[in-house]
Amino acid sequence: MHIFRTALAAGAALAGAMLAAPLAAETVAIRAGAVITDAAAEPSGPATILVTDGKIVSITPGHGTVTADREIDLSTKTVLPGMIDLHTHLTGDPGGDFWKEAVEPDEWSMVIGAKNARLTALAGFTTVREAGSGRDTAFALRRGTAEGLVAGPRIVAAGPALSIIGGHADVNGFRSEVNDLLDSGFTCTGVVECAAKVRLASQNGSDVIKITATGGVLSQQGRGLEAHFTFEEMKTIADTAHSLGLKVMAHAHGARGIEQAAKAGIDSIEHGTYLDEAAAKAMKASGTVLVPTLMALEGVSEGLGKGVYTPVVEDKIRAVQPLMASLVSRARQYGVTVAFGTDAGVYQHGRNAEELALMKKQGMTDREVLASATTVAAKVLGMDSQIGRLAPGYSADIIAVDGNPLADVAVLEEIDFVMVRGRVIE
């Protein structure tokens, strides 16, 4: 409880006057120059959006007289649904100094998280999936943004990732006794233990189960990037999570690990670097979604040769570089659904929208890219009746930009207005 209280206090102090919370039963009229209600729709002419208690009440053509407690003038802007990033790490910042895990307390990661939550919202992302954190930090931050104490997006939180012993997401790189001390308690071996850890994550508050199905790039060991868990372990994780109403997201680079995860019923593959035909066909057959996180490679590549990363990590970064430039096009060739996620925290938070242009560069249209970050991502979360479009009854997660993102998705790199659950983020 001490960490939790400290975390919320830190977040509240940092947010301060940054967050404008709606009054009870307050009705806000947003005067829009144009509205894109859905990535599949065309921009409207001028329209008025009425918001009450954090939800959209109506969207009507023109700027006629309405009854509202206050008005927001966006009459020169294009208004559209807030974007969704399916892979973020709000409580961490980029860097190769993995040793800080041994010297910085959880309270500090909450300060970092409050900072990054606001930056992420201001970048136009009104919902994020927090893809791995400390035991309680993402859950406390989730509550802080939900209650309006911290300026930031809606957070769907995984908490600690499940890993094999010594695998990616386990503690590596320290003396054995330090590894033991820093152990999150979420490694597992065998189907019984893996099922138990899924249930433990659910008990502790996870909205989604995150596993590291293969080795990783930034972990401090040079093991291969192929499957870590056995097929039986992965299937048990997926089956147990689904029985609890939870989805599973799997960090996976190697092709055989991707294929195995898809066949085991994992819901999304994060990264997917070495995706090949067999792995892609397995994903298509099972309905497994790819979250490519192209910005992760951008971020780590910027640190190469600068002493940021250890030699073993630099070697792994250079090995994956040639593959990410064709990842999205490879997946789409076999009919795999691609959803938006960036791995924010591996690069500087607030740059999330740069992923959009990287996806477009690999063959997606502007409309497809926008859909990946709105309607498609909302469906991945199982929240497509609440977020991802603008319609009566949906959450008032609203952003505004100059220009038309359906003609040039790059305009979403400059956001002029953000509202999350009816609260204006400033």
N, C-alpha and C positions, 0 to 999 in steps of 0.2 A: 504493500500500500504506500510505503514511503516513496518508492520510485514513481508510482502512478500519480500521487499528489504533486510531486516535484515536477513531473513531466507536464501536467496540465497547467501548473502555475507558470512554467517557463514559456509554454505556448501562448498562454493568455497575455503574458507580459510583452512578448514579441509582437503579437497581433495588434494589441492596443486598439487604436482608432482605425486600423486598416480595414476593419470589417463593419459593414453597415447592415445590421440585422433588421429584418422587417418588424414592424409593430404587430401586435396581435390583431388579426383580421384586417390588416392593411391591404388595400387594393392599389396596385401600381399599373399605370398605363404606359406602355412603351410605344413611342411613335417611331416606326421603322420606315426607312426609305424603300426597302425591299425586304422580303422575307423568303428564306429557303426553309420550308418546313421539314423537308426530307431530302436526302441526297438523290433520290429518284425524281424529285420534282424540279420545276423551273422556278427562278426567282419571281415573286409576285411584284405588283406595283406597291405603292405606299400602303401600309397596313398598321393596325393598332393591336398590340398584344396586351391583354389584361391578365395580371398575375395577382392571386390572392393566397395568402398563407403558404407561399412557396410553390404553388402549382399554377399552371396555365389554365385560365378560365375560358378564354375565347381569343380567336384571331379573326379580325374583321377587316375588310378592305377600307382604305382611306383613313383619314385623320378626323373623323367626325367627333361630335360631342359625346363624351363618355363620363360616367361617374367614377371618380378615382380619388384616392387620398393624395397621390402625387403623380407627376408625369416625368418620364425620362425621354429626352429628345435625341433620337437616333435617326432623324429624318434624312440625313445624308449618308447613312450607312446601310450595308447589307447585314441583316440579322439572321442568325442560323443556330442550330443546336450546338451546345458545347461539345467539344471533342472528348474522346475516351482513349486513354493510354493503358493498354493491358499489361504493361511490364515496366514497373518503376521500383526504385529503392529510395524512397523519400528520406529515410533516416541516415543515409550515407552520402558522402561526396566522393568524387573521383580521386584516384591517386594510387600509387603502388605501395604505400606505407602500411602494409598489412599488419605490422607489429602494433599499430595503434589499438588494435582489438584487445591487447593485453594491458593497456594503460588508461583507456578512456572509459568512463562509466556509462551506463545506459542513460542516465540523465542527460549527458552531453548529446547523445544521438537524438534525443527528443528536441533539444534546441535546434540542431541541424534540421530535423524533420519539420519543425514549425517554419523555419526559413524557406525550406524547399517546397512546402505545401503551397505557400503564397506564390512563389515564383511559378509553380506549375499551373496554378489557376490563372494567373495573369497571362500565361502563354496560351490560354484558350482551352485548357483541359479541365473539365468540370467533374470528371470521374476518372479515377485511376485504380488499377489493380496493383497493390503493393506485393511484390513478388519475392518476398524473403526478407526477414528482419530479425531483430532480437526477440526474446521470448514474449515481451509485452509491449514493446515500443510502438509497433504499428497499430496495435489495438487501442492504445491510449491516444495516439494521434488520430485514429479513426473517430473516436468519441469526441475529441477536441474540435474537429472540423464539423461533425454532425451537430454539435450543440452550439456552434458559432463562437467558441472560445478561441479558435485558431482559424485564420483566414486560409482557406484551401479547398481542394476538391472533395467530393464524396470519395471515400476510400473503401475498397474491397480488399481485405487484408488476408494474406496467407500466414503470417507469422514465420517461425523457423521452418526451413526446408527439410524434408526427409532425405537422408543420404545414406550410402553405405559407409562403413567405418573407413576413414581415411580418404573418402571420395570428395568430389567437389561439394561444397557446403559444409563438410566437416572441417574441423580445425586442423590445419597443416602448417608446417614451417617453424614451429616452436619446439623447445625441448619437450620430451614426452610428458613430464609432469605438468607443464604449462598447457599442452594439448588437452590433458585430462581436466584441468581446472576450467578451461574455456568451453568444454563440451556443452552443447545446447541441450543434449538429452534426446535428440531426434534422429540419431542413427539407428538402423535396424538391420537385422540379419534373419532371414527365414520368414515364412508367411505369417506365423503367429505373432512374431514381434512387429512385423510391418503393419499388420492389422491393428495391433494395439497402439502403435504410434499415430496412425490415422485417427483413431478414437481419442487419443490424448490431445491431438491438435484441435479436433472438434470441441472437446471439453474446454480447452483453453480459449476458444473464441475464433478459430480460423473460419473465414468465409469461403476459402478455397484451399485445396491441398497442393502445396508445391513440392515436387521431388526433383532431385538431380539424377536423371536417368543415365547420363554419361559423364565422362570427365569434362572439365571446363578449361577455359583459357586463363583466367586470372587466379586460379588456385595455385598454391605453392608446391605443386608436385607435377612431374612430367609424365604421369601415366597416360595411356592412350585415351582417345576420346570415344571409344566404343561403349557398349552397354555395361553398366555397373550392376544394377539389380538383375536378378534372374527374371525370366518371363513370369514364373509363378509368383514371385514377389511383386512385380509390377501389376499383375492381374489382381492380386489380393488387395493392393493399395487402391486400384480403380474400383473394384467391386465394393470394398468397404466404404470408400468415400461416397459412392453413388447410393449406397443403402442409407446413408446419413443425409442425402440431399445435397452433397457437395460435389463440385467438379474438381478435376485434377489437371494441373499445368505441369509440364515436364521440361525442365532445362535439358536439351539434348542437342549434341553436335554430330556425333558419328552416325553414319547411315544405318548400321545394324541396330544401334540403340533406338533410333527414330522408328524404324520398322517394328521393332519389338514393342515399343511403347504404344504405337498405334494399334497393333494387334491385341494388346492387353486391355484396350479400352480407355486409354488416356485421352482427355478431351482436347488438349492443345499442346503443340510442340513449340517451345521457346528457343529461338535461334535457328536450329535446323541446318547448320552450315554445310554439312557433307551430304545433304539430301540427294538420293539417286532415284532411279526409276522404281526399283522395288519398294523403297521406303515411301515414295510419293504415292504409289498405287495402294499401299497399305493404309496410308492416311486417307485417301479418297474413299476407300471401301468402308472405313470405320467412321467417317465423318470427322476425323481429327483435323483441327484448324492449325495453320501455321502462323506464328507471331514472329516475324523475321528479325526485329531489333537491329536494323541496319545502322542506326546511330551508334550502337555499341562499338562497332568496328571503327567508325569515324572517330569516336572519342579515344579509344586506346591507341589508334594509329598516330594521333596527334602527340602522344607521349613517347613514341619510339625514339631511341637514341638520345634521350634526355636524362637518363638516370632515374626515371620515374618507376620503372618496373624491374624486377629481378631478371637475370639472364634466362631462367627457365620460362618465365612468362613472355619475355620478348620473343623467344623462339616460337612459342605457340601462336602469338599474334601474327607473326610473319607467315606462319603456315596456313592460317585461315584467310588471310587477306585476299588471295585470288578468287576465292569461292563465293564471297558475299556479293560480288558485283552481278552475279547471275541467279541468285537464290530465288527471288520472287518469280522471275520468268520460268525457272525450272519447275517450281511448284505449280504454277498456273498451267503449264504445258500438260500436266496430268490431272487438272481439274481440282486441285487442292484449294480450299478456301483460305484466303490470306486476310488476317485481321491486324489492326494497328497496335504496335507496341514498340518501345524504344530502348529499354534498359537504362532509363534515366538514373543517374548515380554513377554509371560507368563514364558518362560524359557530364558536362555541367547542366544542372537542372535549369529549365526554362527554354532550352533549345529543342524541345520535343517536336515542334512542328517541322523542323528540318527533315524529319523522317518522310514527310509527305512527298517532297521532291525526289528523294532517293527511290521511293516506290514508283513514282511516275517514270523515272529514268529507266526502270526495268520493265516498262511496257504497259503499266496500268494507266487508264484514262484519269482525268481530273475527277470525274464523277465517281469512278471506282475507288480512287484513293480516299475521297471524302466519305464514301460509304463505309470503307474499312475502319475509319475512325469514329463512326457514328452508329448507323444501324447494324452493321456487321458486328462491331465490338459489343454493342448492347446485347445482341443475341448470344454471343459467347458467354457473357455474364449471366444470361438468363433474366435480363432486365429490360427486354425490348418492349415491354408494356409500360415502362416508366421513363426511360431515357433514350437518347439517340435521335429523336425527332421532336418537332414542336407541334403539339396538338393539345386540345383540352384534356385535362386530367393528368398530363405528363408533368414531371418535375420542371420547374422554371430554371433550367440549366441553359443559359442563353449567352451567346457571344455576338460581337459585331465587328465588321471589318470594312475597309474601303474596297470596292471592286467586287468581282464575282468569282468565288472560288471554284465554281463549276467550269469556268473558262481558264483560270490559272490558279491552281491550288496553292501556289507560293504566296498569295496574298494572306494566307493564314499564319504566316510567320510574323505578321504585325497585327496584334489584336488591340482594338480600341475600347472594348467594353466587355466585362465579364459578370455574369450573375450565376451563382450556384445556389440552388434550392431557394430561390427568391432573395438571396443576399447579394448585394453588389460588392465585388472584390475590388479594392483600390490599393 
